[in-house]
Amino acid sequence: MNLSDPSNWKDKLSNFRQLGGIETSILDNGAGRGTCIAWINTGTGLRFKVVLDRGMDILDAFHNEHSLSWISNAGHVSSQPFSNQGIDWLRTFGGGLLTTCGISSMGPPNEDETGKRGLHGNYSNTSAELISIKQPDIYSGNLGFEIVGVIRETTTFGPSLELKRTISGSIGTAEINIKDEVSNRGNSPAPHMVLYHINCGWPLIDEGTRIVWKGEIQKRESDDSMSDFNKINKFTKCAGPMDEHAAFGEDVAFIDPKADDTDQVTCGYMNDELELGLSISFSKKQMPWLINWQHWGKNEYVTALEPATNPPIGQTAARENGTLILLKPGESRRYEIKLKVLKGEKVKEFRM
C-alpha cells in the first residue's frame, strides 16, 4: 500500500504514529545508559535509530526483518569526549549505519606544531543540542519529517566549528536525507575534514553482495598487502569471513569517484539473492573522495562506503600535501547524502 497517497487512509486514522514518525527516548541499560536517542519510522519497513548524544549519527537500521547496518562488539556506548588520544576512538566505535569522522581531523592519529589528534577526531563522541523535531501531519497531508540538531567542536582561544545536522524523510518513502552545514564560529581560520563512515553488515552484506561504484582506485603503497580476493575482484564484491582479516586485518581503497551530469556520485550495496540494496548518493564537489573499507574478520564482518572531503590521512598529512580545508571565520560548507533502500528488480538493475 502506498502510504504517501492520503486517499488510502483519509478519515481512518486518529494519530500519525499509525503511519510512522519520530520518537525520542533515553537508554536505561548497558554501556549506553543515559544516552538520548530518536527512533525514526518511515512507514515503509525502513526504521533507524539516531543517537543524539553521538553527534546524531545512526546506529541501528532495518528494512523489514533485515538489518542494514553493522553493529560492533561495543554496540551502544555513551559519548566519551576524551576518547581522543591514539586509537582510543575504537573503544567507543559502535559501528552503525552512519558514523561521522572529523570534523577537524579524520584518519590516523597525528600531530604537528598545531597539536595532537587521535584517530578520526572528536565528532562522534560529542552530544548534539536538539533544535527541533517536525512530525508528519495527517490532517494537512504533509508527510515530511525532520530532526535538527547542532554539534560543536570548540575550545577557548582555539578553533570553533559548529555542525548543524538535519535528518529528514517522508512517510511512504524508504529514504534517509542527511544535510550538514559546518561553520567556523571562531575568529581565526579552522582546519576542517569530514568523512562519513557508512557501515553495512549481514544480511545486506554477504558473500557475493555487489559493491557498486564508478571511478578510479588510487594506487597506494599498501596495495602489495591487499588480499588475493581484492586483487581479483577490485573492491566490487563482498567476500566471506577471512582469517587474514582477524584483528587489524583489512583492505581499503581510495576511490576518485565519477559523477553524473548533475554532480551526483551514486554507489551502494546490492544483494541480488535477497533482492535488497542500499544506494548512497552525494555531491562530488562537496566530497571528492569515496573510500571502501573492508574488514571480513570472523564475527567482525563489515564493509563501509565513505564519502569524504579527503582520504583518511589525518590533518597533519593533509596540511603537508596542501589539501587541508581552512574555513575562514564565518565561512560554511554544506554536505548532503541520500540513503535509499532498493527492492526487487531495482536491485538487479542497479549497475554503474
Secondary structure in CASP SS format (residue, H / E / C, confidence):
PFRMAT SS
TARGET T0000
AUTHOR 0000-0000-0000
METHOD secondary structure of the structure
MODEL  1
M C 1.00
N C 1.00
L C 1.00
S C 1.00
D C 1.00
P H 1.00
S H 1.00
N H 1.00
W C 1.00
K C 1.00
D C 1.00
K C 1.00
L C 1.00
S C 1.00
N C 1.00
F H 1.00
R H 1.00
Q H 1.00
L C 1.00
G C 1.00
G E 1.00
I E 1.00
E E 1.00
T E 1.00
S E 1.00
I E 1.00
L C 1.00
D C 1.00
N C 1.00
G H 1.00
A H 1.00
G H 1.00
R C 1.00
G C 1.00
T C 1.00
C E 1.00
I E 1.00
A E 1.00
W E 1.00
I E 1.00
N E 1.00
T C 1.00
G C 1.00
T C 1.00
G C 1.00
L E 1.00
R E 1.00
F E 1.00
K E 1.00
V E 1.00
V E 1.00
L H 1.00
D H 1.00
R H 1.00
G C 1.00
M C 1.00
D E 1.00
I E 1.00
L E 1.00
D E 1.00
A E 1.00
F E 1.00
H E 1.00
N C 1.00
E C 1.00
H E 1.00
S E 1.00
L C 1.00
S E 1.00
W C 1.00
I E 1.00
S C 1.00
N C 1.00
A C 1.00
G C 1.00
H C 1.00
V C 1.00
S C 1.00
S C 1.00
Q C 1.00
P C 1.00
F C 1.00
S C 1.00
N C 1.00
Q C 1.00
G C 1.00
I C 1.00
D H 1.00
W H 1.00
L H 1.00
R H 1.00
T H 1.00
F C 1.00
G C 1.00
G E 1.00
G C 1.00
L C 1.00
L E 1.00
T E 1.00
T E 1.00
C E 1.00
G E 1.00
I E 1.00
S C 1.00
S C 1.00
M C 1.00
G C 1.00
P C 1.00
P C 1.00
N E 1.00
E E 1.00
D E 1.00
E C 1.00
T C 1.00
G E 1.00
K E 1.00
R E 1.00
G C 1.00
L C 1.00
H C 1.00
G C 1.00
N C 1.00
Y H 1.00
S H 1.00
N H 1.00
T C 1.00
S C 1.00
A C 1.00
E E 1.00
L E 1.00
I E 1.00
S E 1.00
I E 1.00
K E 1.00
Q C 1.00
P C 1.00
D C 1.00
I C 1.00
Y C 1.00
S C 1.00
G C 1.00
N C 1.00
L C 1.00
G E 1.00
F E 1.00
E E 1.00
I E 1.00
V E 1.00
G E 1.00
V E 1.00
I E 1.00
R E 1.00
E E 1.00
T E 1.00
T C 1.00
T C 1.00
F C 1.00
G C 1.00
P C 1.00
S E 1.00
L E 1.00
E E 1.00
L E 1.00
K E 1.00
R E 1.00
T E 1.00
I E 1.00
S E 1.00
G E 1.00
S E 1.00
I C 1.00
G C 1.00
T C 1.00
A C 1.00
E E 1.00
I E 1.00
N E 1.00
I E 1.00
K E 1.00
D E 1.00
E E 1.00
V E 1.00
S E 1.00
N E 1.00
R C 1.00
G C 1.00
N C 1.00
S C 1.00
P C 1.00
A E 1.00
P E 1.00
H E 1.00
M E 1.00
V E 1.00
L E 1.00
Y E 1.00
H E 1.00
I E 1.00
N E 1.00
C E 1.00
G C 1.00
W C 1.00
P C 1.00
L C 1.00
I C 1.00
D C 1.00
E C 1.00
G C 1.00
T C 1.00
R E 1.00
I E 1.00
V E 1.00
W C 1.00
K C 1.00
G E 1.00
E E 1.00
I E 1.00
Q E 1.00
K C 1.00
R C 1.00
E H 1.00
S H 1.00
D H 1.00
D H 1.00
S H 1.00
M C 1.00
S C 1.00
D H 1.00
F H 1.00
N H 1.00
K H 1.00
I H 1.00
N H 1.00
K C 1.00
F C 1.00
T C 1.00
K E 1.00
C C 1.00
A C 1.00
G C 1.00
P C 1.00
M C 1.00
D H 1.00
E H 1.00
H H 1.00
A C 1.00
A C 1.00
F C 1.00
G C 1.00
E C 1.00
D E 1.00
V E 1.00
A E 1.00
F E 1.00
I E 1.00
D E 1.00
P E 1.00
K C 1.00
A C 1.00
D C 1.00
D C 1.00
T C 1.00
D C 1.00
Q E 1.00
V E 1.00
T E 1.00
C E 1.00
G E 1.00
Y E 1.00
M E 1.00
N E 1.00
D C 1.00
E C 1.00
L C 1.00
E C 1.00
L E 1.00
G E 1.00
L E 1.00
S E 1.00
I E 1.00
S E 1.00
F E 1.00
S E 1.00
K C 1.00
K C 1.00
Q C 1.00
M C 1.00
P C 1.00
W E 1.00
L E 1.00
I E 1.00
N E 1.00
W E 1.00
Q E 1.00
H E 1.00
W E 1.00
G E 1.00
K C 1.00
N C 1.00
E E 1.00
Y E 1.00
V E 1.00
T E 1.00
A E 1.00
L E 1.00
E E 1.00
P E 1.00
A E 1.00
T C 1.00
N C 1.00
P C 1.00
P C 1.00
I C 1.00
G C 1.00
Q H 1.00
T H 1.00
A H 1.00
A H 1.00
R H 1.00
E H 1.00
N C 1.00
G C 1.00
T C 1.00
L C 1.00
I E 1.00
L E 1.00
L E 1.00
K C 1.00
P C 1.00
G C 1.00
E C 1.00
S E 1.00
R E 1.00
R E 1.00
Y E 1.00
E E 1.00
I E 1.00
K E 1.00
L E 1.00
K E 1.00
V E 1.00
L E 1.00
K E 1.00
G C 1.00
E H 1.00
K H 1.00
V H 1.00
K H 1.00
E H 1.00
F C 1.00
R C 1.00
M C 1.00
END
